[in-house]
Amino acid sequence: MSRPPLNLRSIDLNLLTVFDAVMQEGNLTRAAARIGMSQPAVSDAVARLRHLLRDELFLRTHRGVRATPRAREYAPQVRRILDLVTLMVSEREGFEVDATDRRFHVVLGDYGEIVILPALLQFLAARESAIGFDVRSQHTPGLVEALSDGTLDCVLTPEPLVGEGIMNSLIADDTLVTMVRRDHPLVRDHLTLEQFIALRHVIFDRQDQRGFFIDQQLRARGLARECPVRVHTVLDMPRIAASTDLACTVPARVARQFSGLEPLKSFPTPLPEVRVQLFFNWHQRFDRDPGIAWLRGVIGNLSSSR
């Protein structure tokens, strides 16, 4: 027997906040502390979400909970809704994009500088906004301390920053593509796992999240790839791949930025379970700063729509 259609008026939108917190924390107790609820209240909210969305959503593990494939599918959509609400509220509380010349001090990393910053600047230019940005290096020391004392307004990272008072929000979730030069002798119109292993790779620093998980998944299959070149910026990777027989693996949105600029062809990386995420980190003492709330909302919205 089919269930009746969903009545939006019956939905408590606060459930989305719970869903987002559990997704990001992977633990009901930490999620409860994050949003100021009791652990039993969070458990009750998760039960309501399971009934509403007709999926288990979060499975218990020895470390906390693990999101189901359906929950991972919902996560960026929920994050986009929350970012839109944050953006609306921050503008209502007095942060007027068209009337401020505030300069934000940020660390965006390669992904943020390649994908997000151009879109953000286009967004502001269309509104003739005087907002500016001082973009610092992702290798800037003392990121937690800089967020705490207000030297930095936000930091974008592939994993949540950890530190006293640090808050974070998942703003992007991307697939990976592997790029090779157009006339590569080993790759024609598709890329199999066997071909991926046969290729030699230029990689980003191994501390990078996606590189770690790629090699982790390969090891789980008893496989390994040859990586003779390691670089410290994503920007170098497509350029090297375009002029050599080396392959590079980058987020899909980064690859799109190089479309037409380099003689490359792109293929879905044959490890679909490996994804790259991006987190917006800020300090709780500035949680009520309408400017930072606006920045978090607009970056999250732009990231979700790219």
C-alpha positions as CSV (number, residue, x, y, z in Angstrom):
1,M,0.0,0.0,0.0
2,S,1.5,3.3,-1.1
3,R,2.0,6.1,1.5
4,P,0.1,9.4,1.1
5,P,1.9,12.3,-0.5
6,L,4.1,14.4,1.7
7,N,2.5,17.4,3.4
8,L,5.1,20.1,3.7
9,R,3.2,21.9,6.4
10,S,3.7,18.8,8.6
11,I,7.5,19.0,8.4
12,D,9.5,20.6,11.2
13,L,12.3,22.3,9.3
14,N,14.5,22.2,12.4
15,L,14.9,18.5,11.5
16,L,17.2,19.7,8.7
17,T,19.5,21.3,11.2
18,V,19.7,18.0,13.1
19,F,20.4,16.1,9.9
20,D,23.2,18.5,9.0
21,A,24.8,18.3,12.4
22,V,24.7,14.5,12.5
23,M,26.2,14.3,9.0
24,Q,29.0,16.6,9.9
25,E,29.8,15.1,13.4
26,G,29.1,11.4,12.7
27,N,28.1,11.1,16.3
28,L,24.8,11.9,18.0
29,T,26.3,13.2,21.2
30,R,28.6,15.6,19.4
31,A,25.8,16.7,17.1
32,A,23.6,17.4,20.1
33,A,26.3,19.6,21.6
34,R,26.8,21.4,18.3
35,I,23.2,22.6,18.0
36,G,22.4,22.9,21.7
37,M,20.0,20.0,22.0
38,S,20.0,17.0,24.3
39,Q,21.2,13.6,22.9
40,P,17.7,12.0,23.4
41,A,16.1,14.9,21.5
42,V,18.6,14.4,18.6
43,S,17.8,10.7,18.6
44,D,14.1,11.4,18.5
45,A,14.7,13.8,15.6
46,V,16.7,11.2,13.7
47,A,13.8,8.7,14.2
48,R,11.4,11.3,12.7
49,L,13.7,11.9,9.8
50,R,13.9,8.1,9.1
51,H,10.2,7.9,9.0
52,L,9.9,11.1,6.9
53,L,12.5,10.1,4.3
54,R,11.9,6.4,4.4
55,D,15.6,5.5,4.9
56,E,17.7,4.5,7.9
57,L,20.0,7.5,7.1
58,F,22.5,6.8,9.9
59,L,23.8,3.4,10.9
60,R,25.5,2.8,14.2
61,T,29.2,2.0,14.4
62,H,31.7,1.6,17.2
63,R,32.7,5.3,16.7
64,G,29.2,6.8,16.3
65,V,27.1,6.7,13.2
66,R,27.8,6.2,9.4
67,A,25.6,7.9,6.8
68,T,23.8,5.7,4.3
69,P,24.1,6.3,0.5
70,R,20.7,8.0,0.6
71,A,21.8,10.3,3.4
72,R,25.0,11.3,1.5
73,E,22.8,12.0,-1.5
74,Y,20.6,14.3,0.6
75,A,23.4,16.1,2.4
76,P,24.4,18.7,-0.1
77,Q,20.7,19.5,-0.8
78,V,20.0,20.0,2.9
79,R,23.2,22.1,3.2
80,R,22.0,24.3,0.4
81,I,18.7,24.9,2.1
82,L,20.3,25.9,5.3
83,D,22.8,28.1,3.6
84,L,19.9,29.9,1.8
85,V,18.2,30.5,5.1
86,T,21.5,31.7,6.7
87,L,21.9,34.1,3.8
88,M,18.4,35.5,4.2
89,V,18.6,35.9,7.9
90,S,22.1,37.6,7.8
91,E,20.9,40.2,5.3
92,R,17.8,40.8,7.4
93,E,19.9,41.3,10.5
94,G,21.8,44.2,8.9
95,F,24.5,43.0,6.6
96,E,23.8,44.9,3.5
97,V,25.9,43.6,0.6
98,D,25.3,46.7,-1.5
99,A,26.2,49.2,1.3
100,T,29.4,47.8,2.9
101,D,33.1,47.9,2.0
102,R,34.1,45.2,4.5
103,R,37.2,43.3,3.6
104,F,37.2,39.6,4.6
105,H,40.4,37.8,5.5
106,V,40.1,34.3,4.3
107,V,42.0,31.1,3.5
108,L,40.3,29.3,0.6
109,G,42.8,26.7,-0.5
110,D,43.2,25.6,-4.1
111,Y,39.6,24.4,-4.5
112,G,38.2,27.6,-3.1
113,E,40.5,29.9,-5.2
114,I,39.9,28.0,-8.4
115,V,36.2,27.2,-8.1
116,I,34.5,29.5,-5.5
117,L,36.4,32.8,-5.6
118,P,35.6,33.6,-9.3
119,A,31.9,32.8,-8.7
120,L,31.9,34.9,-5.6
121,L,33.5,37.9,-7.3
122,Q,31.0,37.6,-10.2
123,F,28.2,37.5,-7.7
124,L,29.4,40.7,-6.0
125,A,30.2,42.5,-9.3
126,A,26.6,41.9,-10.4
127,R,25.5,43.8,-7.3
128,E,28.1,46.5,-7.6
129,S,29.3,45.6,-4.1
130,A,32.5,47.1,-2.6
131,I,33.2,44.0,-0.5
132,G,36.8,42.9,-0.8
133,F,38.9,39.9,0.2
134,D,42.4,39.3,1.5
135,V,43.1,35.8,0.5
136,R,45.9,34.1,2.5
137,S,47.9,31.0,1.8
138,Q,46.5,27.6,2.8
139,H,49.9,27.0,4.4
140,T,49.4,29.9,6.8
141,P,50.5,28.7,10.2
142,G,48.2,28.9,13.3
143,L,44.9,28.8,11.5
144,V,42.9,28.0,14.6
145,E,44.5,30.8,16.5
146,A,43.9,33.2,13.6
147,L,40.2,32.3,13.6
148,S,40.0,32.7,17.4
149,D,41.6,36.2,17.5
150,G,39.8,37.4,14.3
151,T,42.8,37.7,12.2
152,L,41.0,35.3,9.8
153,D,37.3,35.3,9.2
154,C,37.0,31.9,7.7
155,V,39.1,29.0,6.4
156,L,38.0,26.5,3.8
157,T,39.5,23.0,4.2
158,P,38.9,19.4,2.8
159,E,38.4,18.2,6.4
160,P,37.0,20.1,9.4
161,L,39.5,22.1,11.4
162,V,39.8,20.8,15.0
163,G,40.4,23.3,17.8
164,E,38.7,24.9,20.8
165,G,35.7,27.0,19.7
166,I,36.1,26.0,16.0
167,M,32.8,25.5,14.1
168,N,32.5,24.1,10.7
169,S,29.9,23.6,8.0
170,L,30.0,21.3,4.9
171,I,29.6,23.5,1.9
172,A,30.7,21.3,-1.1
173,D,30.7,17.7,-2.0
174,D,32.3,16.8,-5.4
175,T,33.2,13.8,-7.5
176,L,36.6,13.2,-9.0
177,V,37.7,13.1,-12.6
178,T,41.0,11.9,-14.0
179,M,42.6,14.0,-16.8
180,V,45.1,13.0,-19.4
181,R,46.4,14.7,-22.6
182,R,44.1,14.4,-25.6
183,D,46.5,12.2,-27.6
184,H,47.5,10.0,-24.6
185,P,48.7,6.5,-26.0
186,L,47.0,4.5,-23.2
187,V,43.6,6.2,-22.9
188,R,41.1,6.7,-25.7
189,D,37.4,7.2,-25.0
190,H,37.0,5.7,-21.5
191,L,39.0,4.9,-18.4
192,T,38.8,1.6,-16.6
193,L,40.4,0.8,-13.2
194,E,43.0,-1.3,-15.0
195,Q,44.0,1.6,-17.1
196,F,44.0,3.9,-14.1
197,I,46.5,1.6,-12.4
198,A,48.6,1.4,-15.6
199,L,49.0,5.2,-15.8
200,R,51.7,7.1,-14.0
201,H,50.3,10.0,-11.9
202,V,51.2,13.5,-10.8
203,I,49.6,14.0,-7.4
204,F,48.9,16.7,-4.9
205,D,50.6,16.6,-1.5
206,R,49.7,13.3,0.2
207,Q,48.2,15.2,3.1
208,D,45.4,16.0,0.7
209,Q,42.1,14.2,1.5
210,R,41.3,12.8,-2.0
211,G,44.8,11.4,-2.6
212,F,44.7,9.6,0.7
213,F,41.3,8.0,0.0
214,I,42.2,7.0,-3.6
215,D,45.3,5.1,-2.4
216,Q,43.3,3.7,0.6
217,Q,40.7,2.3,-1.8
218,L,43.3,0.9,-4.1
219,R,45.1,-0.9,-1.2
220,A,41.8,-2.4,-0.2
221,R,41.7,-4.0,-3.6
222,G,45.3,-5.1,-3.4
223,L,46.3,-2.5,-5.9
224,A,48.6,0.5,-6.1
225,R,49.4,3.3,-8.5
226,E,52.8,4.8,-9.5
227,C,53.1,8.5,-8.6
228,P,56.6,9.8,-9.7
229,V,55.7,13.5,-9.3
230,R,54.2,15.3,-6.3
231,V,53.3,19.0,-6.4
232,H,52.0,21.5,-3.8
233,T,49.3,23.2,-5.8
234,V,46.4,21.8,-7.8
235,L,47.0,24.3,-10.5
236,D,50.2,22.5,-11.6
237,M,48.6,19.2,-12.1
238,P,46.5,19.7,-15.3
239,R,49.4,21.7,-16.9
240,I,51.8,18.8,-16.2
241,A,49.3,16.2,-17.5
242,A,48.7,18.3,-20.7
243,S,52.4,18.1,-21.7
244,T,53.4,14.6,-20.5
245,D,52.0,11.1,-20.2
246,L,51.2,11.6,-16.6
247,A,47.6,11.6,-15.4
248,C,46.1,13.8,-12.7
249,T,43.0,13.3,-10.6
250,V,41.1,16.5,-9.5
251,P,37.6,17.4,-8.3
252,A,35.1,17.7,-11.2
253,R,34.5,21.4,-10.7
254,V,38.2,22.1,-10.8
255,A,38.5,20.1,-14.1
256,R,35.8,22.2,-15.6
257,Q,37.9,25.3,-15.0
258,F,40.5,23.9,-17.3
259,S,38.1,22.8,-20.1
260,G,39.3,24.4,-23.3
261,L,42.4,26.0,-21.6
262,E,44.6,22.9,-21.8
263,P,44.7,20.0,-24.4
264,L,43.2,17.5,-21.9
265,K,40.4,15.0,-21.8
266,S,38.6,14.0,-18.6
267,F,37.0,10.8,-17.4
268,P,35.1,9.8,-14.2
269,T,37.7,8.4,-11.8
270,P,37.0,4.6,-11.7
271,L,36.7,4.8,-7.8
272,P,33.2,6.3,-7.5
273,E,33.2,5.9,-3.7
274,V,36.0,8.5,-3.4
275,R,34.7,12.1,-3.2
276,V,36.1,15.4,-2.0
277,Q,34.5,17.6,0.5
278,L,35.0,21.2,1.5
279,F,34.3,22.7,4.9
280,F,33.8,26.3,6.0
281,N,35.5,26.9,9.3
282,W,34.9,29.8,11.7
283,H,35.2,30.6,15.4
284,Q,32.2,30.5,17.7
285,R,32.9,33.9,19.2
286,F,32.0,35.3,15.8
287,D,29.0,33.1,15.2
288,R,26.7,36.0,15.5
289,D,28.7,38.2,13.2
290,P,26.2,38.9,10.3
291,G,29.0,39.4,7.9
292,I,30.5,35.9,8.5
293,A,27.0,34.4,8.5
294,W,26.4,36.0,5.1
295,L,29.7,34.8,3.8
296,R,29.0,31.3,4.9
297,G,25.6,31.4,3.3
298,V,26.6,32.8,0.0
299,I,29.7,30.6,-0.4
300,G,27.6,27.5,0.5
301,N,24.9,28.6,-2.0
302,L,27.4,29.2,-4.8
303,S,29.2,25.9,-4.1
304,S,25.9,24.0,-4.3
305,S,24.9,25.6,-7.6
306,R,28.2,25.2,-9.5
